[in-house]
Every structure is written in C-alpha cells, then in structure tokens.
Amino acid sequence: KRTISRQELIEGAPRIVMAVVLGIVIATPLELKLFEAEINSEIESIQAKRRTELESQITGSPNALVEGYREQIAQIASNQRRRETEIQAKYDEYERANTAQLDELYGRGPSGRPGRGRTWRNLNDIAEAKLQEYQTLTTAHRNDKVTEAQTISELQNLIRDYESSKEIELDGALSVTETYDGFLARLEALDSLTQNKPHLGTARLLISLLFILIEIAPIL
C-alpha cells in the first residue's frame, strides 16, 4: 500500500485548492437552479423590505423646512380663529348695547321714560361705538384673510414641490430595487436562505462536497 509523502502533498496542494474552488464554482449554479423557487420568494421578500426602508427613509422622516411651513399655516389658521372669536365677542357687546338703547328709547330702560333723552343718547353713543369697533375688526379681519390666503397658498405650493421631489426620488430608488434580480442578487438571496434555514445550508454543503470530491478524485 503506497502512502502519499509530505513532498507530494505539498506539490499537490495547489491542485487540491483549485479542485476545491472548481467544485464550489460548479456547485453554485446547480444550487441556484435547485433552490430557484425559494430564491425567487426570498428576492421578493428582500425587495419588499428594501421598498419599505426606502419609503421610510425618503418620505417617512420629517423635513424641518416643511414642518416649519406647516406650522406657519397652522399658526395662521389659529390667528384667524382667534380674530373670529374676538369679532363675535365684539358683536355680542354691540347687541347688548343696542338692546339697552332700544329699551331706553321705548321706556324700558333705566330712566323709565320713553324718548331720546340724555340717558338714551349716552346708551346710543355706546352702541354706535361698539358697532364701529365691530366693523373695524371685521374689515381688518377680511383684509388679513386675503393676505393670509396668499401666504398659505405659497406655503402649500412649497410643500407640494418638496413632496413631488421626494416622490421622484422615491420612484427612482424603487426602480433600482425592482431591477434587483441579477446573479449577485440571487447569490445574496441564497446566502440569506442558508442563514435562516439550516436544513437548506446542509443541503448546499452536501452538494458542494460532492463536486469537490469529484474534482479531487483524479488527484488522489
């Protein structure tokens, strides 16, 4: 029985290494074919995960500038509601003052005497002053709303421009993700399957060992 000497082993080492490499290289396409269905499913999962990550990165994170625009719009709306409340309160004051002067005019007021006497004139002056204040607030509010509507429109256009640019960026990124189906992608999917499914890893190992043995057999 002949044994392999150390010198022969050293001389044959490069051929053995090459045989191992060839065995792995030859086994890989076969593995990709044998596990094609699982690989396709894994690629779809990877694509879905990347789509979710891209959408989160591109559209999910708030932009400080856009958030500032939205805060300005919200502040304008808040100011409008506050002014409308003040206008309503001023109108209620006018209504009360006008009711008081009418009561005085018809003898139901503090003096108890109908007519346009001194008490009525005082009450009427108060009512007219309240009416003037109400009209002034209403006019100012109307003018402010015109200016604010223009400001809101400009801010909304800026927000839409930003969102449109993000959609274009997302579409471009997703188009790259959709083309993730080449040879390297399939190798990555196969490695991912091997890590997640030990039995598949065992099958890959056995296939690789088979081809390695086939390549090494002539040397031995």
Sequence and secondary structure as in RCSB ss.txt:
>XXXX:A:sequence
KRTISRQELIEGAPRIVMAVVLGIVIATPLELKLFEAEINSEIESIQAKRRTELESQITGSPNALVEGYREQIAQ
IASNQRRRETEIQAKYDEYERANTAQLDELYGRGPSGRPGRGRTWRNLNDIAEAKLQEYQTLTTAHRNDKVTEAQ
TISELQNLIRDYESSKEIELDGALSVTETYDGFLARLEALDSLTQNKPHLGTARLLISLLFILIEIAPIL
>XXXX:A:secstr
     HHHHHHHHHHHHHHHHHHHHHHHHHHHHHTHHHHHHHHHHHHHHHHHHHHIIIIIS  HHHHHHHHHHHH
HHHHHHHHHHHHHHHHHHHHHHHHHHHHHHTT SSS   SS HHHHHHHHHHHHHHHHHHHHHHHHHHHHHHHHH
HHHHHHHHHHHHHHHHHHHHHHHHHHHHT  SHHHHHHHHHHHHHH HHHHHHHHHHHHHHHHHHHTTT 
